[in-house]
Amino acid sequence: MTSTITQTDTKQPDISYHPDFVKFQLRTERVKAQLSKDAGLPPNFPQRLTGPLVWEGKDFTDDRDWTLVLSEDHLGEIENALSYFKSLNKPIGHVAQTTFPLPSVGPLLRKEAHQLQFGRGFLVLRGLQPGRHPIDDNAIIYAGVSSYIGSVRGRQDSKTIDGEKKSSMLNHIKDLSQTSVAGKIGAPAYTTDKQVFHTDSGDIVSLFALNTAAHGGESKLASSWRVYNEIASTRPDIIRTLSEDWIFDGYGNPEKPYTTRPLLFHTAAKANAPERVIIQYARRGFTGFLNLPRSTDIPPITEAQAEALDTLHFLAERYSLTLDFQKGDVQYVNNLSIFHARDGFVDAPGQERHLLRLWLRDPELAWETPEPLKERWDALYADVTEKEQVFPLSPVIRGGAGKA
């Protein structure tokens, strides 16, 4: 949606993509000095969330708690499903549970899909062997296995070519800073830089490790519900700030220079669903990154919003879990309840970090989408056809993640 916001801040706060703890502390002092005494939680927001989605990294002591290891029999079943799909001579957009049959692995994945929505909120599938397959077969395997976690794939980019809509369902997360497109990079996904805590778009974010870096690149997760509880109990005014409208950069779009929506949403309990909060944000949209700085002709964020961004990051860091992301691993994350981040890394010949990403939705178990997110969610998931789906086999910078 679009609207006009009245703000007292006339210039962008001193905040960058990389959080600075000293600046955060000083900003907190300034913001707290201006708080009214009755700055409490917004109406109807919970004082505290409970359940298995509330966790800290220290709660997990054994990676077997979140890892499903594929056996040789499982791998054989996946190979058979690959052969079956290829025998159909259909484009990859037709990959689905019916065309990629997994009679024993499928039920295991459906059980884990329930954990994503109602349990700990994340899963690592271990044992795939990407080195045994060309990239197109790896894409089929990834899409086929993932169809049991979320049967609807989300569009990560869309274009109209010769009158037909073509949507990229697969994105490559790889360092492109030494390539010809280096000057267009506007997101850390295409660099070796650290990615701070954030969410993607969509219900479920998945990453498949085709290869890992020589050093670094560790994957980190944090429960946004645990972060919520800490903020609600210590600084409820920040919950209010997160629940109010923020200005999202349109990056030069003349029709929509900016749009507005909250970062934090509350859904009340219903007969078939518990009370939930959802935080959806990416820091770079408010601070800019590399060749895609925040536009100067739109209203800046406020000091209170800058403090809120830092609060989310540093609390997520405090409560985070670091995953041992190995070659062949597939990571599935509930994007509505978990923040994710990545350490910086160093590549070497033969050890270049290369991940494939899918955005998934599970219609059977999906959470209710808050009204302000429905337009974006429809752009991802609504009426996706087999024909429109494209799976790029080499890295490109997707729309919104680089300079045009």
Disulfide bonds with the S-S distance in Angstrom:
none
